[in-house]
Amino acid sequence: MFEVTPGMRRLGATVLGMEAIVVALLTPVAIQITGTEPRLAVGAGVGLAVLCVIVAGLLRYPVGYIAGSVIQVLAIATGFLVPTMFFLGAIFAALWITAIFVARRVEGATKR
C-alpha cells in the first residue's frame, strides 16, 4: 500500500503551488504571444491552476498523488498552446517525482 508521509505532502504541495502560479501565467502568454482563443487559454491556464490547488489539498490521501501525476501530464500538454510549457511541464514533472521519492527516502532514513 502507498503510505503518505508528512514530507511527501509538504513537498508535493510546494510543487503544485509553484506549478499553479506558472500555469496561471500561461493564460496571458497564450493569448498575447501565440494568439490562442481567450476561452481556451483561460480554461487551460486558470483551470489547471485551480486544479493544482485542489489537488494540493488532497495530498493527505493516495488519490491525491495520482491526480497530481495527471496534472503533470496536463501541464506538459499545455505545450501545445505555449511551446515553452513542454520544457516547464517536464521540469515540474521531474520535481514532482523527486519530491515523492526524496521525501520517502528521507523519512525512511529518519525512522531507523
N, CA, C and O atoms as a GROMACS GRO file, in nm:
protein
  448
    1MET      N    1   0.084  -0.119   0.000
    1MET     CA    2   0.000   0.000   0.000
    1MET      C    3   0.087   0.124   0.000
    1MET      O    4   0.197   0.123   0.056
    2PHE      N    5   0.041   0.225  -0.060
    2PHE     CA    6   0.112   0.353  -0.074
    2PHE      C    7   0.093   0.434   0.054
    2PHE      O    8  -0.018   0.476   0.085
    3GLU      N    9   0.202   0.455   0.127
    3GLU     CA   10   0.194   0.530   0.252
    3GLU      C   11   0.225   0.677   0.227
    3GLU      O   12   0.329   0.710   0.169
    4VAL      N   13   0.137   0.763   0.271
    4VAL     CA   14   0.156   0.907   0.255
    4VAL      C   15   0.224   0.959   0.381
    4VAL      O   16   0.176   0.937   0.492
    5THR      N   17   0.337   1.027   0.362
    5THR     CA   18   0.412   1.080   0.475
    5THR      C   19   0.398   1.233   0.478
    5THR      O   20   0.368   1.295   0.376
    6PRO      N   21   0.420   1.293   0.594
    6PRO     CA   22   0.410   1.440   0.602
    6PRO      C   23   0.507   1.512   0.508
    6PRO      O   24   0.473   1.616   0.453
    7GLY      N   25   0.626   1.458   0.491
    7GLY     CA   26   0.722   1.519   0.399
    7GLY      C   27   0.675   1.515   0.255
    7GLY      O   28   0.696   1.610   0.180
    8MET      N   29   0.612   1.406   0.217
    8MET     CA   30   0.558   1.394   0.082
    8MET      C   31   0.450   1.498   0.060
    8MET      O   32   0.444   1.562  -0.045
    9ARG      N   33   0.363   1.515   0.160
    9ARG     CA   34   0.257   1.616   0.147
    9ARG      C   35   0.316   1.756   0.134
    9ARG      O   36   0.272   1.835   0.050
   10ARG      N   37   0.415   1.784   0.217
   10ARG     CA   38   0.476   1.918   0.217
   10ARG      C   39   0.543   1.948   0.084
   10ARG      O   40   0.519   2.052   0.023
   11LEU      N   41   0.628   1.856   0.038
   11LEU     CA   42   0.699   1.879  -0.088
   11LEU      C   43   0.604   1.878  -0.208
   11LEU      O   44   0.617   1.960  -0.298
   12GLY      N   45   0.510   1.786  -0.207
   12GLY     CA   46   0.413   1.779  -0.317
   12GLY      C   47   0.328   1.904  -0.326
   12GLY      O   48   0.303   1.956  -0.436
   13ALA      N   49   0.284   1.954  -0.211
   13ALA     CA   50   0.204   2.077  -0.211
   13ALA      C   51   0.287   2.196  -0.257
   13ALA      O   52   0.234   2.286  -0.323
   14THR      N   53   0.414   2.198  -0.223
   14THR     CA   54   0.502   2.306  -0.269
   14THR      C   55   0.516   2.304  -0.420
   14THR      O   56   0.507   2.408  -0.485
   15VAL      N   57   0.538   2.186  -0.476
   15VAL     CA   58   0.550   2.174  -0.622
   15VAL      C   59   0.420   2.217  -0.689
   15VAL      O   60   0.423   2.293  -0.786
   16LEU      N   61   0.307   2.170  -0.639
   16LEU     CA   62   0.179   2.205  -0.700
   16LEU      C   63   0.147   2.354  -0.684
   16LEU      O   64   0.087   2.414  -0.773
   17GLY      N   65   0.186   2.412  -0.573
   17GLY     CA   66   0.164   2.555  -0.553
   17GLY      C   67   0.243   2.640  -0.651
   17GLY      O   68   0.190   2.734  -0.709
   18MET      N   69   0.369   2.606  -0.669
   18MET     CA   70   0.450   2.679  -0.766
   18MET      C   71   0.401   2.655  -0.909
   18MET      O   72   0.402   2.746  -0.993
   19GLU      N   73   0.358   2.533  -0.934
   19GLU     CA   74   0.306   2.500  -1.067
   19GLU      C   75   0.178   2.576  -1.095
   19GLU      O   76   0.154   2.616  -1.209
   20ALA      N   77   0.095   2.596  -0.993
   20ALA     CA   78  -0.029   2.672  -1.011
   20ALA      C   79   0.001   2.814  -1.059
   20ALA      O   80  -0.068   2.866  -1.146
   21ILE      N   81   0.104   2.875  -1.002
   21ILE     CA   82   0.142   3.010  -1.044
   21ILE      C   83   0.188   3.010  -1.189
   21ILE      O   84   0.148   3.097  -1.267
   22VAL      N   85   0.271   2.915  -1.225
   22VAL     CA   86   0.326   2.910  -1.362
   22VAL      C   87   0.215   2.885  -1.464
   22VAL      O   88   0.210   2.952  -1.566
   23VAL      N   89   0.126   2.789  -1.437
   23VAL     CA   90   0.021   2.762  -1.536
   23VAL      C   91  -0.083   2.872  -1.541
   23VAL      O   92  -0.145   2.893  -1.646
   24ALA      N   93  -0.104   2.944  -1.431
   24ALA     CA   94  -0.195   3.059  -1.436
   24ALA      C   95  -0.136   3.168  -1.525
   24ALA      O   96  -0.208   3.236  -1.598
   25LEU      N   97  -0.004   3.186  -1.518
   25LEU     CA   98   0.062   3.285  -1.603
   25LEU      C   99   0.068   3.242  -1.750
   25LEU      O  100   0.104   3.322  -1.837
   26LEU      N  101   0.035   3.118  -1.776
   26LEU     CA  102   0.026   3.068  -1.912
   26LEU      C  103  -0.085   3.142  -1.989
   26LEU      O  104  -0.074   3.162  -2.110
   27THR      N  105  -0.190   3.182  -1.919
   27THR     CA  106  -0.307   3.243  -1.983
   27THR      C  107  -0.273   3.368  -2.064
   27THR      O  108  -0.302   3.371  -2.183
   28PRO      N  109  -0.213   3.472  -2.003
   28PRO     CA  110  -0.184   3.591  -2.085
   28PRO      C  111  -0.080   3.564  -2.194
   28PRO      O  112  -0.086   3.625  -2.301
   29VAL      N  113   0.013   3.475  -2.168
   29VAL     CA  114   0.114   3.443  -2.269
   29VAL      C  115   0.048   3.376  -2.388
   29VAL      O  116   0.078   3.409  -2.503
   30ALA      N  117  -0.041   3.282  -2.361
   30ALA     CA  118  -0.109   3.211  -2.470
   30ALA      C  119  -0.194   3.307  -2.553
   30ALA      O  120  -0.201   3.294  -2.675
   31ILE      N  121  -0.258   3.403  -2.487
   31ILE     CA  122  -0.344   3.496  -2.560
   31ILE      C  123  -0.262   3.596  -2.640
   31ILE      O  124  -0.287   3.617  -2.759
   32GLN      N  125  -0.165   3.658  -2.577
   32GLN     CA  126  -0.089   3.767  -2.641
   32GLN      C  127   0.019   3.718  -2.737
   32GLN      O  128   0.034   3.773  -2.846
   33ILE      N  129   0.092   3.618  -2.698
   33ILE     CA  130   0.208   3.576  -2.779
   33ILE      C  131   0.168   3.477  -2.889
   33ILE      O  132   0.205   3.495  -3.005
   34THR      N  133   0.093   3.374  -2.852
   34THR     CA  134   0.062   3.271  -2.951
   34THR      C  135  -0.073   3.291  -3.017
   34THR      O  136  -0.107   3.219  -3.112
   35GLY      N  137  -0.153   3.388  -2.969
   35GLY     CA  138  -0.281   3.416  -3.032
   35GLY      C  139  -0.386   3.310  -3.008
   35GLY      O  140  -0.476   3.291  -3.090
   36THR      N  141  -0.377   3.240  -2.897
   36THR     CA  142  -0.475   3.137  -2.862
   36THR      C  143  -0.610   3.202  -2.829
   36THR      O  144  -0.614   3.311  -2.772
   37GLU      N  145  -0.717   3.135  -2.864
   37GLU     CA  146  -0.852   3.180  -2.828
   37GLU      C  147  -0.858   3.204  -2.677
   37GLU      O  148  -0.821   3.115  -2.600
   38PRO      N  149  -0.904   3.322  -2.633
   38PRO     CA  150  -0.906   3.353  -2.489
   38PRO      C  151  -0.979   3.250  -2.402
   38PRO      O  152  -0.932   3.219  -2.292
   39ARG      N  153  -1.091   3.197  -2.448
   39ARG     CA  154  -1.163   3.098  -2.367
   39ARG      C  155  -1.078   2.972  -2.345
   39ARG      O  156  -1.076   2.916  -2.235
   40LEU      N  157  -1.010   2.929  -2.449
   40LEU     CA  158  -0.924   2.811  -2.437
   40LEU      C  159  -0.806   2.839  -2.344
   40LEU      O  160  -0.771   2.756  -2.261
   41ALA      N  161  -0.746   2.957  -2.358
   41ALA     CA  162  -0.631   2.992  -2.275
   41ALA      C  163  -0.670   3.002  -2.128
   41ALA      O  164  -0.597   2.953  -2.041
   42VAL      N  165  -0.784   3.065  -2.100
   42VAL     CA  166  -0.830   3.078  -1.960
   42VAL      C  167  -0.868   2.940  -1.905
   42VAL      O  168  -0.836   2.908  -1.790
   43GLY      N  169  -0.935   2.862  -1.985
   43GLY     CA  170  -0.972   2.727  -1.940
   43GLY      C  171  -0.851   2.641  -1.908
   43GLY      O  172  -0.850   2.569  -1.808
   44ALA      N  173  -0.750   2.649  -1.994
   44ALA     CA  174  -0.630   2.569  -1.971
   44ALA      C  175  -0.547   2.625  -1.856
   44ALA      O  176  -0.508   2.551  -1.766
   45GLY      N  177  -0.519   2.754  -1.860
   45GLY     CA  178  -0.430   2.813  -1.760
   45GLY      C  179  -0.492   2.822  -1.621
   45GLY      O  180  -0.439   2.766  -1.525
   46VAL      N  181  -0.603   2.892  -1.611
   46VAL     CA  182  -0.667   2.911  -1.480
   46VAL      C  183  -0.728   2.780  -1.431
   46VAL      O  184  -0.721   2.748  -1.313
   47GLY      N  185  -0.787   2.704  -1.523
   47GLY     CA  186  -0.845   2.576  -1.483
   47GLY      C  187  -0.742   2.481  -1.425
   47GLY      O  188  -0.767   2.416  -1.323
   48LEU      N  189  -0.627   2.473  -1.488
   48LEU     CA  190  -0.520   2.386  -1.438
   48LEU      C  191  -0.463   2.440  -1.307
   48LEU      O  192  -0.424   2.363  -1.219
   49ALA      N  193  -0.456   2.572  -1.294
   49ALA     CA  194  -0.407   2.632  -1.169
   49ALA      C  195  -0.501   2.598  -1.052
   49ALA      O  196  -0.455   2.563  -0.944
   50VAL      N  197  -0.630   2.610  -1.076
   50VAL     CA  198  -0.728   2.577  -0.972
   50VAL      C  199  -0.719   2.428  -0.938
   50VAL      O  200  -0.727   2.390  -0.821
   51LEU      N  201  -0.702   2.346  -1.038
   51LEU     CA  202  -0.688   2.202  -1.016
   51LEU      C  203  -0.564   2.172  -0.932
   51LEU      O  204  -0.568   2.084  -0.846
   52CYS      N  205  -0.455   2.244  -0.956
   52CYS     CA  206  -0.333   2.226  -0.875
   52CYS      C  207  -0.360   2.256  -0.728
   52CYS      O  208  -0.315   2.182  -0.641
   53VAL      N  209  -0.433   2.362  -0.701
   53VAL     CA  210  -0.463   2.400  -0.564
   53VAL      C  211  -0.554   2.296  -0.497
   53VAL      O  212  -0.533   2.260  -0.381
   54ILE      N  213  -0.653   2.249  -0.570
   54ILE     CA  214  -0.745   2.148  -0.515
   54ILE      C  215  -0.670   2.020  -0.484
   54ILE      O  216  -0.688   1.961  -0.377
   55VAL      N  217  -0.586   1.977  -0.577
   55VAL     CA  218  -0.512   1.852  -0.557
   55VAL      C  219  -0.410   1.866  -0.445
   55VAL      O  220  -0.382   1.768  -0.374
   56ALA      N  221  -0.354   1.983  -0.426
   56ALA     CA  222  -0.262   2.004  -0.315
   56ALA      C  223  -0.331   1.976  -0.182
   56ALA      O  224  -0.269   1.927  -0.088
   57GLY      N  225  -0.459   2.007  -0.175
   57GLY     CA  226  -0.536   1.977  -0.055
   57GLY      C  227  -0.569   1.829  -0.040
   57GLY      O  228  -0.599   1.783   0.070
   58LEU      N  229  -0.563   1.755  -0.149
   58LEU     CA  230  -0.593   1.611  -0.145
   58LEU      C  231  -0.471   1.525  -0.119
   58LEU      O  232  -0.482   1.402  -0.118
   59LEU      N  233  -0.356   1.585  -0.097
   59LEU     CA  234  -0.233   1.507  -0.085
   59LEU      C  235  -0.224   1.427   0.044
   59LEU      O  236  -0.126   1.354   0.063
   60ARG      N  237  -0.321   1.438   0.132
   60ARG     CA  238  -0.319   1.352   0.251
   60ARG      C  239  -0.370   1.212   0.218
   60ARG      O  240  -0.357   1.120   0.298
   61TYR      N  241  -0.427   1.198   0.099
   61TYR     CA  242  -0.478   1.069   0.053
   61TYR      C  243  -0.397   1.022  -0.068
   61TYR      O  244  -0.349   1.104  -0.145
   62PRO      N  245  -0.383   0.891  -0.085
   62PRO     CA  246  -0.308   0.840  -0.202
   62PRO      C  247  -0.364   0.886  -0.336
   62PRO      O  248  -0.288   0.902  -0.432
   63VAL      N  249  -0.496   0.908  -0.345
   63VAL     CA  250  -0.556   0.951  -0.471
   63VAL      C  251  -0.502   1.088  -0.513
   63VAL      O  252  -0.501   1.120  -0.632
   64GLY      N  253  -0.458   1.168  -0.418
   64GLY     CA  254  -0.402   1.299  -0.448
   64GLY      C  255  -0.275   1.288  -0.532
   64GLY      O  256  -0.248   1.374  -0.616
   65TYR      N  257  -0.197   1.183  -0.509
   65TYR     CA  258  -0.073   1.165  -0.584
   65TYR      C  259  -0.101   1.116  -0.726
   65TYR      O  260  -0.026   1.148  -0.819
   66ILE      N  261  -0.207   1.041  -0.742
   66ILE     CA  262  -0.248   1.000  -0.877
   66ILE      C  263  -0.296   1.123  -0.953
   66ILE      O  264  -0.258   1.144  -1.068
   67ALA      N  265  -0.380   1.205  -0.888
   67ALA     CA  266  -0.429   1.327  -0.952
   67ALA      C  267  -0.314   1.423  -0.981
   67ALA      O  268  -0.312   1.489  -1.085
   68GLY      N  269  -0.217   1.431  -0.890
   68GLY     CA  270  -0.100   1.517  -0.912
   68GLY      C  271  -0.020   1.470  -1.032
   68GLY      O  272   0.034   1.552  -1.107
   69SER      N  273  -0.011   1.340  -1.051
   69SER     CA  274   0.062   1.287  -1.167
   69SER      C  275  -0.013   1.318  -1.297
   69SER      O  276   0.050   1.346  -1.399
   70VAL      N  277  -0.144   1.314  -1.292
   70VAL     CA  278  -0.224   1.352  -1.410
   70VAL      C  279  -0.203   1.500  -1.441
   70VAL      O  280  -0.194   1.539  -1.558
   71ILE      N  281  -0.194   1.582  -1.338
   71ILE     CA  282  -0.168   1.725  -1.358
   71ILE      C  283  -0.035   1.746  -1.429
   71ILE      O  284  -0.023   1.835  -1.513
   72GLN      N  285   0.064   1.665  -1.395
   72GLN     CA  286   0.194   1.679  -1.461
   72GLN      C  287   0.183   1.652  -1.610
   72GLN      O  288   0.245   1.722  -1.691
   73VAL      N  289   0.105   1.552  -1.647
   73VAL     CA  290   0.083   1.521  -1.788
   73VAL      C  291   0.010   1.636  -1.856
   73VAL      O  292   0.044   1.675  -1.968
   74LEU      N  293  -0.092   1.690  -1.788
   74LEU     CA  294  -0.167   1.802  -1.844
   74LEU      C  295  -0.080   1.927  -1.859
   74LEU      O  296  -0.093   2.002  -1.956
   75ALA      N  297   0.010   1.948  -1.763
   75ALA     CA  298   0.100   2.064  -1.771
   75ALA      C  299   0.192   2.052  -1.892
   75ALA      O  300   0.217   2.151  -1.961
   76ILE      N  301   0.241   1.933  -1.918
   76ILE     CA  302   0.325   1.912  -2.036
   76ILE      C  303   0.241   1.933  -2.162
   76ILE      O  304   0.290   1.989  -2.260
   77ALA      N  305   0.115   1.888  -2.160
   77ALA     CA  306   0.028   1.901  -2.276
   77ALA      C  307  -0.005   2.047  -2.308
   77ALA      O  308  -0.040   2.078  -2.422
   78THR      N  309   0.006   2.137  -2.209
   78THR     CA  310  -0.017   2.278  -2.238
   78THR      C  311   0.090   2.335  -2.331
   78THR      O  312   0.078   2.447  -2.379
   79GLY      N  313   0.192   2.258  -2.355
   79GLY     CA  314   0.294   2.297  -2.452
   79GLY      C  315   0.238   2.312  -2.592
   79GLY      O  316   0.299   2.377  -2.676
   80PHE      N  317   0.122   2.252  -2.618
   80PHE     CA  318   0.059   2.270  -2.748
   80PHE      C  319   0.002   2.411  -2.763
   80PHE      O  320  -0.019   2.458  -2.875
   81LEU      N  321  -0.023   2.477  -2.649
   81LEU     CA  322  -0.068   2.617  -2.653
   81LEU      C  323   0.051   2.713  -2.651
   81LEU      O  324   0.057   2.807  -2.730
   82VAL      N  325   0.144   2.688  -2.561
   82VAL     CA  326   0.265   2.769  -2.548
   82VAL      C  327   0.382   2.670  -2.547
   82VAL      O  328   0.402   2.600  -2.448
   83PRO      N  329   0.460   2.664  -2.654
   83PRO     CA  330   0.565   2.563  -2.666
   83PRO      C  331   0.664   2.558  -2.549
   83PRO      O  332   0.719   2.452  -2.521
   84THR      N  333   0.687   2.668  -2.482
   84THR     CA  334   0.778   2.668  -2.368
   84THR      C  335   0.728   2.578  -2.256
   84THR      O  336   0.806   2.529  -2.175
   85MET      N  337   0.597   2.556  -2.251
   85MET     CA  338   0.540   2.472  -2.146
   85MET      C  339   0.579   2.325  -2.160
   85MET      O  340   0.569   2.250  -2.063
   86PHE      N  341   0.622   2.282  -2.278
   86PHE     CA  342   0.675   2.146  -2.287
   86PHE      C  343   0.794   2.133  -2.192
   86PHE      O  344   0.805   2.036  -2.117
   87PHE      N  345   0.882   2.232  -2.196
   87PHE     CA  346   1.001   2.233  -2.111
   87PHE      C  347   0.964   2.254  -1.964
   87PHE      O  348   1.009   2.179  -1.878
   88LEU      N  349   0.882   2.355  -1.936
   88LEU     CA  350   0.845   2.383  -1.797
   88LEU      C  351   0.763   2.270  -1.737
   88LEU      O  352   0.780   2.236  -1.620
   89GLY      N  353   0.675   2.212  -1.815
   89GLY     CA  354   0.596   2.098  -1.766
   89GLY      C  355   0.685   1.980  -1.732
   89GLY      O  356   0.661   1.911  -1.633
   90ALA      N  357   0.787   1.956  -1.815
   90ALA     CA  358   0.881   1.846  -1.787
   90ALA      C  359   0.960   1.874  -1.659
   90ALA      O  360   0.987   1.783  -1.582
   91ILE      N  361   0.996   2.000  -1.638
   91ILE     CA  362   1.067   2.035  -1.514
   91ILE      C  363   0.978   2.010  -1.393
   91ILE      O  364   1.023   1.952  -1.293
   92PHE      N  365   0.852   2.052  -1.400
   92PHE     CA  366   0.762   2.029  -1.287
   92PHE      C  367   0.734   1.880  -1.267
   92PHE      O  368   0.718   1.836  -1.153
   93ALA      N  369   0.727   1.804  -1.374
   93ALA     CA  370   0.709   1.659  -1.360
   93ALA      C  371   0.830   1.598  -1.289
   93ALA      O  372   0.814   1.511  -1.203
   94ALA      N  373   0.949   1.642  -1.324
   94ALA     CA  374   1.070   1.592  -1.259
   94ALA      C  375   1.070   1.632  -1.111
   94ALA      O  376   1.108   1.552  -1.025
   95LEU      N  377   1.029   1.756  -1.081
   95LEU     CA  378   1.020   1.800  -0.942
   95LEU      C  379   0.917   1.718  -0.865
   95LEU      O  380   0.939   1.684  -0.748
   96TRP      N  381   0.806   1.687  -0.928
   96TRP     CA  382   0.701   1.608  -0.865
   96TRP      C  383   0.753   1.468  -0.828
   96TRP      O  384   0.735   1.422  -0.715
   97ILE      N  385   0.817   1.404  -0.922
   97ILE     CA  386   0.872   1.270  -0.898
   97ILE      C  387   0.980   1.277  -0.791
   97ILE      O  388   0.984   1.192  -0.701
   98THR      N  389   1.066   1.376  -0.799
   98THR     CA  390   1.172   1.392  -0.700
   98THR      C  391   1.114   1.417  -0.562
   98THR      O  392   1.163   1.361  -0.463
   99ALA      N  393   1.012   1.500  -0.552
   99ALA     CA  394   0.950   1.530  -0.423
   99ALA      C  395   0.898   1.403  -0.357
   99ALA      O  396   0.915   1.384  -0.236
  100ILE      N  397   0.837   1.317  -0.433
  100ILE     CA  398   0.782   1.193  -0.376
  100ILE      C  399   0.893   1.101  -0.329
  100ILE      O  400   0.889   1.053  -0.216
  101PHE      N  401   0.992   1.076  -0.414
  101PHE     CA  402   1.097   0.981  -0.380
  101PHE      C  403   1.192   1.033  -0.273
  101PHE      O  404   1.232   0.958  -0.185
  102VAL      N  405   1.227   1.160  -0.279
  102VAL     CA  406   1.319   1.216  -0.180
  102VAL      C  407   1.252   1.217  -0.043
  102VAL      O  408   1.316   1.180   0.056
  103ALA      N  409   1.128   1.259  -0.035
  103ALA     CA  410   1.058   1.263   0.094
  103ALA      C  411   1.046   1.123   0.154
  103ALA      O  412   1.066   1.106   0.274
  104ARG      N  413   1.015   1.026   0.072
  104ARG     CA  414   1.003   0.889   0.124
  104ARG      C  415   1.138   0.838   0.171
  104ARG      O  416   1.146   0.771   0.274
  105ARG      N  417   1.243   0.868   0.098
  105ARG     CA  418   1.376   0.821   0.135
  105ARG      C  419   1.423   0.889   0.265
  105ARG      O  420   1.476   0.822   0.354
  106VAL      N  421   1.403   1.020   0.274
  106VAL     CA  422   1.447   1.094   0.394
  106VAL      C  423   1.368   1.047   0.516
  106VAL      O  424   1.427   1.024   0.622
  107GLU      N  425   1.239   1.034   0.503
  107GLU     CA  426   1.158   0.992   0.617
  107GLU      C  427   1.181   0.847   0.652
  107GLU      O  428   1.167   0.808   0.768
  108GLY      N  429   1.216   0.765   0.553
  108GLY     CA  430   1.251   0.627   0.581
  108GLY      C  431   1.381   0.616   0.659
  108GLY      O  432   1.396   0.530   0.746
  109ALA      N  433   1.476   0.705   0.626
  109ALA     CA  434   1.605   0.705   0.696
  109ALA      C  435   1.590   0.756   0.839
  109ALA      O  436   1.660   0.710   0.929
  110THR      N  437   1.499   0.850   0.861
  110THR     CA  438   1.482   0.905   0.996
  110THR      C  439   1.403   0.810   1.087
  110THR      O  440   1.409   0.823   1.209
  111LYS      N  441   1.330   0.716   1.029
  111LYS     CA  442   1.256   0.620   1.110
  111LYS      C  443   1.350   0.516   1.172
  111LYS      O  444   1.319   0.459   1.278
  112ARG      N  445   1.463   0.491   1.108
  112ARG     CA  446   1.555   0.388   1.157
  112ARG      C  447   1.625   0.432   1.276
  112ARG      O  448   1.706   0.357   1.331
   0.00000   0.00000   0.00000
